[in-house]
């Protein structure tokens, strides 16, 4: 599914697949995830993934990692 600005709040369970993110510069970042949860609330998206692997794009700092 696609999340645009001012999207309604939601919580979703994610299964294994590809996550594609367009950053503020319209650069595409691509990740492989093995499942998890996604929350959308007030134009912010939070993703809790079981495991994530960068497929395309620059390495970014992910918050919440030990």
Rosetta blueprint (number, residue, H / E / L):
1 X L
2 X L
3 X L
4 X L
5 X L
6 X L
7 X L
8 X L
9 X L
10 X E
11 X E
12 X E
13 X E
14 X E
15 X L
16 X L
17 X E
18 X E
19 X E
20 X E
21 X E
22 X E
23 X L
24 X L
25 X L
26 X L
27 X L
28 X E
29 X E
30 X E
31 X E
32 X E
33 X E
34 X L
35 X L
36 X E
37 X E
38 X E
39 X E
40 X E
41 X E
42 X L
43 X L
44 X E
45 X E
46 X E
47 X E
48 X E
49 X E
50 X L
51 X L
52 X E
53 X E
54 X E
55 X E
56 X E
57 X L
58 X L
59 X L
60 X L
61 X L
62 X L
63 X L
64 X L
65 X L
66 X L
